[in-house]
Amino acid sequence: MTPSPAQHAPPGTAATADAVIAAVQSVLGPAEKFIPLHEPEFAGREWEYVKDCIDTGWVSSAGTYVDRFERDLAAYTGAGHAVAVVNGTAALHLALLLVGVKAGDEVIVPTLTFVATANAVSHIGAVPHFADVSMPTLGLDPEKLDRYLADVLTMQGGGGVNRITGRRVAAVVPMHTFGHPAEMEKLAEVCARHSLPMVEDAAESLGSTLGGRHCGTFGAVAALSFNGNKIVTTGGWRNMRSIFRRRPRSRIHGSMTTMKSASTIACRTSTPRSAARNWSG
């Protein structure tokens, strides 16, 4: 007989899953019918705005709606600036490049996250290094991370190197699971103590705050998502945004095929064109 996946699961996995389900049910109540994880609702002027984009020809990476969206997002979150990019994976990819992650580096990511968090690391040629999460937040556990980094990091040339793998640890990427804020103040202290930049995966946390401060404004740079399964959607696949705390100095637009492609990216520094991928999700 072939063992079930549950038989291969680590001890305590079933109890943890039951605890998560119980927590969800305590908020939503008993499920009398199927409860979707996400369900888009269009009850305003969406059709009017989409038609205006088509009528005016601004259906790609620029136009008054994009400019307004960036301004409104920055104003709402309190970020210094918001820059539109093609999607969340691209946003995280560019964010990691901006803080200096290079091929061969390691980047700390949570064990519980959407695959795009690790994919963005891999796209650079770096290695995702998975760290444990805490039950109360489902985000990176700052105490465990601090102890682990203190044990494995050795300082070489102004940076931390994993003494076990020999790779430079270049950044930490917390993610807010289902929009529930991770312990960002503590994580920021851990990152500062070990001289590591923090890139915030705030894809699921538009509107979430911690101590009156919006998620997406704790790290050096962050990414917010507006995919169809988020609190607010801009529709389709090419619909995600990066938040930058400081003023963007420049933008580079490009794709794998042509500089005039609708699949464009925007970043704040002179990033090599190889970063300008034709992302599709």
Backbone as CSV, one residue per row, in Angstrom:
resi,resn,N_x,N_y,N_z,CA_x,CA_y,CA_z,C_x,C_y,C_z
1,MET,0.840,-1.186,0.000,0.000,0.000,0.000,0.879,1.242,0.000
2,THR,0.522,2.226,-0.822,1.295,3.459,-0.885,0.936,4.367,0.279
3,PRO,1.912,4.814,1.039,1.609,5.683,2.189,0.974,6.992,1.726
4,SER,0.055,7.506,2.514,-0.565,8.795,2.202,0.405,9.908,2.528
5,PRO,0.200,11.107,1.929,1.085,12.244,2.250,1.129,12.546,3.734
6,ALA,0.001,12.316,4.415,-0.037,12.618,5.848,0.944,11.755,6.629
7,GLN,1.189,10.516,6.095,2.113,9.638,6.787,3.558,10.125,6.688
8,HIS,3.837,10.985,5.700,5.171,11.537,5.540,5.313,12.899,6.226
9,ALA,4.225,13.424,6.752,4.252,14.759,7.338,5.010,14.750,8.656
10,PRO,5.661,15.866,8.999,6.376,15.952,10.280,5.420,15.813,11.450
11,PRO,5.900,15.381,12.595,5.049,15.269,13.781,4.399,16.602,14.115
12,GLY,3.127,16.553,14.465,2.425,17.772,14.848,1.768,18.506,13.697
13,THR,1.980,18.032,12.455,1.415,18.728,11.296,-0.103,18.713,11.331
14,ALA,-0.690,17.545,11.635,-2.140,17.426,11.671,-2.736,18.341,12.738
15,ALA,-2.085,18.376,13.910,-2.569,19.235,14.988,-2.491,20.701,14.587
16,THR,-1.416,21.078,13.882,-1.270,22.456,13.422,-2.359,22.802,12.412
17,ALA,-2.625,21.895,11.469,-3.672,22.129,10.476,-5.035,22.274,11.152
18,ASP,-5.303,21.429,12.129,-6.570,21.517,12.855,-6.686,22.850,13.583
19,ALA,-5.574,23.328,14.133,-5.592,24.604,14.845,-5.891,25.762,13.895
20,VAL,-5.312,25.707,12.697,-5.568,26.753,11.707,-7.031,26.737,11.289
21,ILE,-7.568,25.549,11.028,-8.978,25.427,10.634,-9.886,25.939,11.736
22,ALA,-9.577,25.588,12.981,-10.388,26.049,14.110,-10.358,27.563,14.231
23,ALA,-9.190,28.165,13.983,-9.081,29.624,14.059,-9.936,30.290,12.981
24,VAL,-9.920,29.725,11.771,-10.735,30.276,10.687,-12.215,30.150,11.019
25,GLN,-12.617,28.982,11.520,-14.022,28.763,11.856,-14.488,29.654,13.002
26,SER,-13.571,30.018,13.898,-13.954,30.899,15.002,-14.338,32.285,14.506
27,VAL,-13.822,32.648,13.339,-14.149,33.956,12.747,-15.362,33.847,11.816
28,LEU,-15.363,32.815,10.957,-16.397,32.688,9.933,-17.612,31.902,10.400
29,GLY,-17.469,31.142,11.484,-18.546,30.278,11.923,-18.541,28.984,11.140
30,PRO,-19.450,28.064,11.478,-19.512,26.793,10.747,-19.903,27.034,9.293
31,ALA,-19.269,26.316,8.409,-19.509,26.505,6.969,-20.759,25.756,6.547
32,GLU,-21.839,26.487,6.273,-23.058,25.869,5.773,-22.987,25.671,4.265
33,LYS,-22.104,26.425,3.618,-21.878,26.257,2.187,-20.410,26.560,1.905
34,PHE,-19.993,26.311,0.685,-18.599,26.532,0.309,-18.215,27.999,0.505
35,ILE,-17.094,28.243,1.177,-16.596,29.597,1.398,-15.370,29.796,0.515
36,PRO,-15.464,30.624,-0.518,-14.319,30.813,-1.413,-13.179,31.551,-0.725
37,LEU,-11.956,31.206,-1.098,-10.802,31.922,-0.573,-10.828,33.369,-1.033
38,HIS,-11.260,33.574,-2.267,-11.414,34.939,-2.790,-12.537,34.943,-3.814
39,GLU,-13.200,36.085,-3.941,-14.316,36.208,-4.872,-14.400,37.658,-5.340
40,PRO,-13.939,37.961,-6.559,-13.958,39.352,-7.041,-15.369,39.934,-7.041
41,GLU,-15.451,41.202,-6.672,-16.737,41.904,-6.681,-16.562,43.230,-7.413
42,PHE,-17.372,43.436,-8.437,-17.317,44.666,-9.217,-18.653,45.381,-9.058
43,ALA,-18.666,46.384,-8.190,-19.925,47.043,-7.853,-19.858,48.553,-8.022
44,GLY,-18.804,49.030,-8.689,-18.644,50.472,-8.832,-18.545,50.894,-10.281
45,ARG,-17.523,51.693,-10.591,-17.376,52.285,-11.923,-16.301,51.569,-12.749
46,GLU,-16.066,50.283,-12.443,-14.989,49.551,-13.110,-15.146,49.558,-14.634
47,TRP,-16.343,49.239,-15.116,-16.552,49.171,-16.566,-16.299,50.534,-17.210
48,GLU,-16.731,51.582,-16.550,-16.526,52.930,-17.080,-15.035,53.248,-17.219
49,TYR,-14.269,52.883,-16.211,-12.835,53.175,-16.235,-12.105,52.316,-17.271
50,VAL,-12.468,51.033,-17.357,-11.839,50.163,-18.356,-12.144,50.673,-19.759
51,LYS,-13.377,51.055,-19.991,-13.753,51.572,-21.317,-12.998,52.861,-21.638
52,ASP,-12.785,53.692,-20.616,-12.036,54.929,-20.842,-10.596,54.629,-21.242
53,CYS,-9.988,53.619,-20.611,-8.628,53.220,-20.999,-8.591,52.782,-22.464
54,ILE,-9.583,51.985,-22.868,-9.630,51.511,-24.243,-9.884,52.668,-25.207
55,ASP,-10.809,53.531,-24.857,-11.155,54.657,-25.735,-9.977,55.606,-25.920
56,THR,-9.173,55.781,-24.881,-8.054,56.721,-24.959,-6.759,56.049,-25.404
57,GLY,-6.754,54.711,-25.478,-5.573,53.997,-25.953,-4.548,53.694,-24.885
58,TRP,-4.789,54.077,-23.628,-3.825,53.811,-22.558,-4.146,52.457,-21.920
59,VAL,-3.662,51.376,-22.529,-3.982,50.035,-22.058,-2.730,49.272,-21.615
60,SER,-1.609,49.958,-21.485,-0.364,49.256,-21.187,0.220,49.727,-19.874
61,SER,1.413,50.288,-19.908,2.178,50.533,-18.689,2.224,51.986,-18.264
62,ALA,1.454,52.843,-18.903,1.470,54.267,-18.568,0.070,54.830,-18.724
63,GLY,-0.069,56.116,-18.452,-1.368,56.762,-18.550,-1.781,57.382,-17.230
64,THR,-2.853,58.154,-17.268,-3.278,58.895,-16.084,-3.714,57.974,-14.946
65,TYR,-4.304,56.837,-15.280,-4.755,55.932,-14.223,-3.576,55.307,-13.482
66,VAL,-2.538,54.948,-14.218,-1.351,54.391,-13.573,-0.706,55.434,-12.664
67,ASP,-0.561,56.656,-13.171,0.033,57.732,-12.370,-0.786,57.994,-11.115
68,ARG,-2.100,58.048,-11.291,-2.972,58.318,-10.145,-2.907,57.165,-9.145
69,PHE,-2.873,55.946,-9.662,-2.814,54.781,-8.784,-1.558,54.813,-7.927
70,GLU,-0.430,55.130,-8.539,0.820,55.204,-7.787,0.741,56.276,-6.696
71,ARG,0.223,57.446,-7.048,0.114,58.530,-6.056,-0.819,58.142,-4.919
72,ASP,-1.989,57.583,-5.272,-2.970,57.239,-4.247,-2.462,56.128,-3.331
73,LEU,-1.765,55.158,-3.901,-1.235,54.057,-3.095,-0.183,54.551,-2.117
74,ALA,0.705,55.412,-2.589,1.729,55.964,-1.697,1.084,56.779,-0.582
75,ALA,0.084,57.590,-0.950,-0.579,58.418,0.047,-1.319,57.566,1.073
76,TYR,-1.975,56.509,0.628,-2.757,55.663,1.528,-1.870,54.907,2.507
77,THR,-0.758,54.366,2.012,0.107,53.550,2.868,1.106,54.367,3.671
78,GLY,1.358,55.607,3.226,2.382,56.406,3.875,3.772,56.135,3.353
79,ALA,3.871,55.396,2.257,5.183,55.143,1.640,5.659,56.399,0.927
80,GLY,6.972,56.527,0.804,7.499,57.691,0.109,7.064,57.736,-1.334
81,HIS,7.072,56.578,-2.003,6.697,56.491,-3.406,6.204,55.092,-3.707
82,ALA,5.362,54.982,-4.723,4.936,53.679,-5.233,5.213,53.651,-6.727
83,VAL,5.735,52.537,-7.210,6.123,52.398,-8.609,5.420,51.191,-9.204
84,ALA,4.769,51.363,-10.329,4.046,50.274,-10.977,5.003,49.359,-11.722
85,VAL,4.842,48.052,-11.494,5.597,47.055,-12.244,4.621,46.000,-12.744
86,VAL,5.154,45.012,-13.452,4.284,44.090,-14.171,3.494,43.161,-13.256
87,ASN,4.104,42.631,-12.218,3.378,41.792,-11.261,4.220,41.590,-9.999
88,GLY,3.680,40.808,-9.093,4.339,40.672,-7.799,5.681,39.976,-7.844
89,THR,5.805,38.955,-8.686,7.094,38.274,-8.796,8.156,39.226,-9.315
90,ALA,7.796,40.019,-10.319,8.723,41.018,-10.855,9.067,42.051,-9.792
91,ALA,8.067,42.460,-9.006,8.309,43.445,-7.956,9.319,42.921,-6.936
92,LEU,9.127,41.675,-6.505,10.063,41.093,-5.545,11.444,40.895,-6.158
93,HIS,11.477,40.456,-7.420,12.745,40.280,-8.120,13.530,41.588,-8.140
94,LEU,12.873,42.661,-8.544,13.533,43.956,-8.615,13.926,44.463,-7.228
95,ALA,13.051,44.229,-6.251,13.356,44.662,-4.889,14.629,43.996,-4.376
96,LEU,14.765,42.712,-4.660,15.969,41.994,-4.225,17.210,42.516,-4.931
97,LEU,17.082,42.825,-6.217,18.212,43.413,-6.938,18.594,44.765,-6.325
98,LEU,17.589,45.528,-5.947,17.838,46.872,-5.411,18.611,46.836,-4.091
99,VAL,18.398,45.797,-3.292,19.133,45.727,-2.020,20.442,44.965,-2.174
100,GLY,20.776,44.579,-3.408,22.101,44.029,-3.656,22.213,42.526,-3.713
101,VAL,21.088,41.804,-3.788,21.158,40.348,-3.888,21.740,39.968,-5.245
102,LYS,22.656,39.004,-5.234,23.331,38.556,-6.458,23.245,37.035,-6.580
103,ALA,23.532,36.554,-7.773,23.565,35.112,-8.001,24.528,34.448,-7.030
104,GLY,24.104,33.332,-6.470,24.937,32.611,-5.517,24.709,32.988,-4.072
105,ASP,23.980,34.087,-3.818,23.660,34.488,-2.447,22.546,33.603,-1.886
106,GLU,22.331,33.722,-0.578,21.171,33.125,0.073,20.242,34.234,0.532
107,VAL,18.936,33.971,0.462,17.933,34.918,0.935,16.987,34.182,1.870
108,ILE,16.792,34.719,3.071,15.909,34.104,4.058,14.459,34.370,3.671
109,VAL,13.669,33.299,3.514,12.240,33.409,3.222,11.478,32.504,4.178
110,PRO,10.192,32.769,4.411,9.434,31.923,5.341,9.077,30.573,4.725
111,THR,8.921,29.575,5.574,8.510,28.256,5.100,7.061,28.262,4.632
112,LEU,6.242,29.159,5.165,4.836,29.275,4.771,4.676,30.533,3.937
113,THR,4.540,30.358,2.627,4.375,31.498,1.729,3.927,30.984,0.377
114,PHE,3.533,31.896,-0.514,3.260,31.537,-1.901,4.596,31.349,-2.611
115,VAL,4.606,30.478,-3.628,5.862,30.096,-4.271,6.584,31.285,-4.906
116,ALA,5.874,32.363,-5.233,6.509,33.521,-5.868,7.604,34.126,-5.007
117,THR,7.473,34.023,-3.678,8.507,34.564,-2.802,9.846,33.895,-3.072
118,ALA,9.824,32.576,-3.146,11.055,31.837,-3.435,11.446,31.964,-4.901
119,ASN,10.456,32.018,-5.800,10.760,32.140,-7.224,11.532,33.418,-7.529
120,ALA,11.152,34.512,-6.877,11.840,35.785,-7.119,13.318,35.667,-6.760
121,VAL,13.604,34.932,-5.694,14.997,34.693,-5.302,15.704,33.858,-6.369
122,SER,15.054,32.806,-6.801,15.657,31.898,-7.780,15.901,32.574,-9.120
123,HIS,15.033,33.514,-9.517,15.196,34.203,-10.790,16.520,34.965,-10.853
124,ILE,17.025,35.377,-9.705,18.301,36.084,-9.663,19.466,35.101,-9.742
125,GLY,19.188,33.855,-9.449,20.259,32.874,-9.331,20.694,32.697,-7.901
126,ALA,19.948,33.306,-6.969,20.224,33.145,-5.546,19.474,31.921,-5.018
127,VAL,19.701,31.601,-3.749,19.144,30.382,-3.157,18.166,30.744,-2.042
128,PRO,16.894,30.321,-2.146,15.957,30.545,-1.032,16.373,29.720,0.180
129,HIS,16.468,30.359,1.319,16.843,29.692,2.569,15.628,29.796,3.488
130,PHE,14.949,28.680,3.703,13.663,28.693,4.405,13.858,28.720,5.918
131,ALA,13.115,29.636,6.545,13.174,29.792,8.000,11.780,29.597,8.585
132,ASP,11.730,29.188,9.838,10.481,28.803,10.490,9.570,30.013,10.726
133,VAL,8.265,29.730,10.809,7.274,30.760,11.110,6.697,30.507,12.493
134,SER,6.047,31.529,13.043,5.434,31.396,14.363,3.940,31.130,14.211
135,MET,3.362,30.391,15.113,1.944,30.068,15.070,1.054,31.304,15.213
136,PRO,1.356,32.236,16.125,0.439,33.372,16.291,0.299,34.242,15.043
137,THR,1.362,34.395,14.250,1.306,35.297,13.097,1.368,34.573,11.764
138,LEU,1.845,33.341,11.737,2.107,32.594,10.501,3.180,33.290,9.651
139,GLY,3.901,34.226,10.251,5.014,34.907,9.592,6.335,34.473,10.205
140,LEU,7.440,34.968,9.645,8.758,34.612,10.171,8.825,34.794,11.681
141,ASP,9.412,33.816,12.330,9.565,33.857,13.787,10.852,34.624,14.111
142,PRO,10.760,35.828,14.686,11.965,36.635,14.905,12.935,36.031,15.906
143,GLU,12.421,35.386,16.962,13.313,34.816,17.972,14.121,33.652,17.387
144,LYS,13.430,32.766,16.683,14.130,31.624,16.081,15.118,32.104,15.018
145,LEU,14.711,33.100,14.233,15.588,33.612,13.191,16.838,34.241,13.801
146,ASP,16.662,34.995,14.874,17.800,35.640,15.522,18.797,34.608,16.031
147,ARG,18.283,33.566,16.697,19.169,32.523,17.221,19.881,31.788,16.089
148,TYR,19.154,31.529,15.017,19.746,30.799,13.899,20.845,31.609,13.224
149,LEU,20.573,32.879,12.970,21.576,33.722,12.320,22.807,33.886,13.204
150,ALA,22.589,34.018,14.499,23.721,34.138,15.422,24.592,32.889,15.383
151,ASP,23.978,31.746,15.105,24.709,30.488,15.087,25.446,30.258,13.767
152,VAL,24.821,30.617,12.630,25.405,30.216,11.339,26.161,31.334,10.627
153,LEU,25.920,32.612,10.999,26.561,33.707,10.271,27.958,33.992,10.797
154,THR,28.881,34.178,9.884,30.198,34.715,10.211,30.412,35.948,9.347
155,MET,30.962,36.998,9.906,31.143,38.248,9.179,32.428,38.185,8.365
156,GLN,32.266,38.422,7.066,33.409,38.434,6.150,33.238,39.573,5.156
157,GLY,34.197,40.473,5.137,34.140,41.570,4.176,32.939,42.463,4.331
158,GLY,32.466,42.654,5.549,31.338,43.539,5.791,29.990,42.895,5.609
159,GLY,29.935,41.587,5.306,28.672,40.890,5.135,28.653,39.580,5.868
160,GLY,27.456,39.038,6.063,27.312,37.776,6.763,27.363,36.604,5.809
161,VAL,28.178,35.600,6.136,28.323,34.398,5.316,27.861,33.198,6.130
162,ASN,27.068,32.350,5.508,26.618,31.121,6.144,27.812,30.169,6.256
163,ARG,28.243,29.884,7.488,29.449,29.082,7.683,29.259,27.640,7.235
164,ILE,27.990,27.216,7.082,27.719,25.839,6.674,27.764,25.713,5.156
165,THR,27.151,26.665,4.445,27.079,26.582,2.983,28.158,27.395,2.289
166,GLY,28.724,28.369,3.008,29.723,29.242,2.405,29.150,30.345,1.550
167,ARG,27.824,30.463,1.534,27.186,31.504,0.718,26.896,32.750,1.557
168,ARG,26.939,33.904,0.885,26.569,35.159,1.549,25.061,35.194,1.768
169,VAL,24.644,35.551,2.973,23.226,35.769,3.254,22.946,37.239,2.979
170,ALA,22.107,37.492,1.959,22.019,38.842,1.408,20.769,39.617,1.811
171,ALA,19.722,38.943,2.270,18.489,39.659,2.608,17.545,38.733,3.362
172,VAL,16.561,39.358,4.005,15.474,38.645,4.682,14.158,39.123,4.080
173,VAL,13.260,38.175,3.756,11.982,38.531,3.116,10.821,38.014,3.975
174,PRO,10.293,38.835,4.887,9.076,38.442,5.606,7.872,38.519,4.671
175,MET,6.856,37.691,4.928,5.610,37.728,4.178,4.440,37.716,5.145
176,HIS,3.427,38.535,4.853,2.261,38.649,5.729,1.179,37.678,5.248
177,THR,1.071,36.533,5.895,0.163,35.481,5.451,-1.300,35.901,5.587
178,PHE,-2.023,35.840,4.467,-3.429,36.258,4.425,-3.618,37.679,4.948
179,GLY,-2.570,38.492,4.844,-2.664,39.876,5.280,-2.436,40.077,6.765
180,HIS,-2.158,38.993,7.500,-1.913,39.121,8.942,-0.463,39.546,9.148
181,PRO,-0.226,40.700,9.756,1.146,41.217,9.834,2.094,40.297,10.599
182,ALA,3.268,40.112,10.038,4.345,39.449,10.772,4.862,40.410,11.847
183,GLU,5.731,39.931,12.701,6.266,40.758,13.791,7.377,41.650,13.246
184,MET,6.968,42.712,12.555,7.912,43.484,11.759,8.918,44.273,12.592
185,GLU,8.487,44.822,13.730,9.442,45.572,14.541,10.567,44.660,15.034
186,LYS,10.200,43.484,15.511,11.209,42.538,15.992,12.083,42.036,14.849
187,LEU,11.455,41.763,13.698,12.230,41.306,12.542,13.194,42.392,12.065
188,ALA,12.749,43.650,12.116,13.629,44.755,11.734,14.830,44.830,12.663
189,GLU,14.602,44.597,13.950,15.709,44.595,14.911,16.684,43.456,14.620
190,VAL,16.148,42.284,14.291,16.997,41.140,13.958,17.839,41.445,12.725
191,CYS,17.185,42.014,11.705,17.912,42.338,10.469,19.004,43.368,10.733
192,ALA,18.696,44.378,11.537,19.691,45.404,11.850,20.859,44.818,12.632
193,ARG,20.550,43.913,13.545,21.593,43.305,14.380,22.561,42.484,13.539
194,HIS,22.053,41.892,12.457,22.898,41.041,11.622,23.245,41.702,10.284
195,SER,22.979,43.003,10.190,23.342,43.800,9.005,22.749,43.220,7.717
196,LEU,21.448,42.884,7.773,20.761,42.312,6.617,19.617,43.227,6.187
197,PRO,19.514,43.560,4.898,18.375,44.349,4.423,17.099,43.520,4.464
198,MET,15.982,44.197,4.713,14.691,43.508,4.781,13.825,43.936,3.601
199,VAL,13.396,42.970,2.807,12.491,43.192,1.677,11.142,42.610,2.063
200,GLU,10.113,43.437,2.054,8.816,43.037,2.591,7.899,42.514,1.483
201,ASP,7.496,41.241,1.608,6.492,40.677,0.715,5.125,40.967,1.327
202,ALA,4.573,42.120,0.946,3.287,42.568,1.483,2.163,42.306,0.495
203,ALA,2.342,41.287,-0.352,1.396,41.026,-1.437,-0.040,40.896,-0.950
204,GLU,-0.231,40.278,0.212,-1.583,39.976,0.688,-2.093,40.972,1.723
205,SER,-1.361,42.045,1.978,-1.655,42.820,3.189,-2.031,44.278,2.941
206,LEU,-2.602,44.601,1.789,-3.095,45.965,1.592,-4.132,46.292,2.664
207,GLY,-3.924,47.382,3.389,-4.842,47.787,4.446,-4.484,47.268,5.821
208,SER,-3.577,46.310,5.897,-3.155,45.799,7.206,-2.153,46.755,7.836
209,THR,-2.297,46.958,9.130,-1.385,47.850,9.842,-0.863,47.170,11.093
210,LEU,0.256,47.655,11.550,0.876,47.170,12.784,1.317,48.394,13.570
211,GLY,0.681,48.622,14.701,0.989,49.808,15.486,0.689,51.095,14.733
212,GLY,-0.346,51.072,13.892,-0.719,52.254,13.129,0.098,52.474,11.872
213,ARG,0.985,51.564,11.559,1.851,51.687,10.385,1.487,50.614,9.360
214,HIS,1.372,51.014,8.104,0.933,50.091,7.068,1.994,49.055,6.748
215,CYS,1.544,47.819,6.549,2.433,46.794,6.007,2.907,47.251,4.627
216,GLY,4.160,46.963,4.345,4.757,47.445,3.110,5.634,48.657,3.316
217,THR,5.683,49.170,4.540,6.514,50.348,4.822,7.589,50.071,5.871
218,PHE,7.760,48.814,6.253,8.746,48.476,7.276,10.108,48.158,6.685
219,GLY,10.135,47.577,5.498,11.390,47.170,4.894,12.034,48.268,4.077
220,ALA,13.229,47.971,3.559,13.894,48.915,2.659,13.074,49.101,1.401
221,VAL,12.382,48.047,0.975,11.533,48.071,-0.205,10.512,46.959,-0.028
222,ALA,9.363,47.089,-0.683,8.295,46.109,-0.476,7.502,45.918,-1.757
223,ALA,6.675,44.873,-1.776,5.782,44.612,-2.900,4.364,44.402,-2.385
224,LEU,3.406,45.041,-3.037,1.981,44.817,-2.776,1.351,44.210,-4.021
225,SER,0.327,43.399,-3.838,-0.322,42.725,-4.958,-1.731,43.250,-5.179
226,PHE,-2.116,43.325,-6.460,-3.481,43.689,-6.841,-4.029,42.680,-7.837
227,ASN,-3.660,41.416,-7.602,-4.189,40.318,-8.400,-5.676,40.134,-8.098
228,GLY,-6.346,39.307,-8.866,-7.784,39.130,-8.705,-8.196,38.518,-7.391
229,ASN,-7.259,37.963,-6.635,-7.599,37.341,-5.356,-7.229,38.213,-4.165
230,LYS,-6.991,39.499,-4.393,-6.560,40.388,-3.320,-7.693,41.324,-2.886
231,ILE,-7.427,42.117,-1.834,-8.433,43.021,-1.269,-8.934,44.002,-2.322
232,VAL,-8.016,44.536,-3.099,-8.337,45.410,-4.241,-7.617,44.830,-5.446
233,THR,-8.293,44.762,-6.589,-7.665,44.198,-7.768,-7.632,45.211,-8.911
234,THR,-6.553,45.150,-9.678,-6.489,45.905,-10.922,-6.709,44.980,-12.110
235,GLY,-7.005,43.703,-11.830,-7.411,42.768,-12.870,-6.268,42.105,-13.598
236,GLY,-6.545,40.916,-14.150,-5.589,40.236,-15.004,-4.365,39.774,-14.248
237,TRP,-3.299,39.480,-15.021,-2.042,39.027,-14.438,-1.094,40.183,-14.212
238,ARG,-1.138,41.178,-15.083,-0.139,42.251,-15.010,-0.681,43.377,-14.143
239,ASN,-0.615,43.172,-12.838,-1.408,44.053,-11.991,-0.823,44.292,-10.614
240,MET,0.490,44.181,-10.460,1.065,44.285,-9.138,1.964,45.509,-9.015
241,ARG,2.184,45.936,-7.800,2.896,47.180,-7.575,4.002,47.007,-6.539
242,SER,5.058,47.771,-6.694,6.114,47.842,-5.687,5.993,49.157,-4.921
243,ILE,6.249,49.113,-3.637,6.291,50.326,-2.829,7.748,50.624,-2.497
244,PHE,8.148,51.863,-2.718,9.502,52.283,-2.377,9.405,53.402,-1.348
245,ARG,10.244,53.329,-0.328,10.180,54.326,0.735,10.901,55.607,0.345
246,ARG,11.818,55.529,-0.623,12.540,56.722,-1.049,12.227,57.017,-2.508
247,ARG,12.571,58.198,-2.960,12.204,58.643,-4.293,12.902,57.813,-5.366
248,PRO,12.139,57.288,-6.342,12.771,56.581,-7.459,13.635,57.530,-8.276
249,ARG,14.868,57.135,-8.569,15.765,58.017,-9.316,15.571,57.886,-10.819
250,SER,15.180,56.714,-11.260,14.979,56.539,-12.690,14.140,55.311,-12.924
251,ARG,13.679,55.150,-14.160,12.929,53.956,-14.539,13.542,53.360,-15.788
252,ILE,13.508,52.050,-15.836,13.915,51.340,-17.033,12.735,50.483,-17.455
253,HIS,12.331,50.600,-18.703,11.233,49.803,-19.212,11.776,48.845,-20.257
254,GLY,11.296,47.623,-20.266,11.761,46.691,-21.281,11.077,45.363,-21.182
255,SER,11.331,44.490,-22.127,10.811,43.137,-22.108,11.786,42.241,-22.835
256,MET,11.457,40.985,-22.923,12.344,40.055,-23.601,12.283,40.218,-25.113
257,THR,11.250,40.909,-25.608,11.070,40.968,-27.053,11.337,42.356,-27.625
258,THR,10.703,43.363,-27.068,10.840,44.699,-27.614,10.638,45.740,-26.533
259,MET,11.314,46.861,-26.648,11.167,47.928,-25.660,9.782,48.546,-25.689
260,LYS,8.982,48.260,-26.724,7.637,48.808,-26.821,6.575,47.805,-26.398
261,SER,7.012,46.696,-25.838,6.066,45.668,-25.424,5.159,46.175,-24.314
262,ALA,3.945,45.632,-24.270,3.026,45.978,-23.193,3.487,45.413,-21.862
263,SER,4.324,44.393,-21.902,4.831,43.791,-20.675,6.077,44.543,-20.243
264,THR,5.906,45.549,-19.387,7.026,46.385,-18.992,7.203,46.349,-17.486
265,ILE,8.346,46.815,-17.056,8.619,46.910,-15.636,9.106,48.314,-15.331
266,ALA,9.084,48.650,-14.081,9.621,49.939,-13.664,10.413,49.755,-12.399
267,CYS,11.580,50.370,-12.319,12.382,50.284,-11.119,13.045,51.637,-10.881
268,ARG,13.734,51.759,-9.740,14.199,53.089,-9.365,15.683,53.295,-9.607
269,THR,16.393,52.272,-10.026,17.815,52.437,-10.257,18.178,51.878,-11.614
270,SER,19.403,52.076,-12.006,19.832,51.627,-13.325,20.106,50.130,-13.315
271,THR,19.030,49.349,-13.226,19.128,47.899,-13.214,19.402,47.390,-14.621
272,PRO,20.259,46.370,-14.791,20.508,45.835,-16.129,19.230,45.382,-16.803
273,ARG,19.195,45.490,-18.129,17.982,45.152,-18.862,17.603,43.695,-18.691
274,SER,18.547,42.838,-18.309,18.225,41.433,-18.088,17.163,41.262,-17.010
275,ALA,17.015,42.277,-16.171,15.974,42.196,-15.128,14.604,42.465,-15.686
276,ALA,14.539,43.007,-16.906,13.246,43.392,-17.472,12.632,42.209,-18.198
277,ARG,12.040,41.310,-17.451,11.490,40.094,-18.013,10.056,40.308,-18.499
278,ASN,9.621,39.448,-19.389,8.241,39.457,-19.840,7.429,38.540,-18.918
279,TRP,7.175,39.024,-17.710,6.511,38.212,-16.680,5.079,37.926,-17.086
280,SER,4.611,36.754,-16.747,3.224,36.399,-17.021,2.477,35.964,-15.785
281,GLY,3.108,35.993,-14.631,2.404,35.606,-13.432,3.318,35.590,-12.235
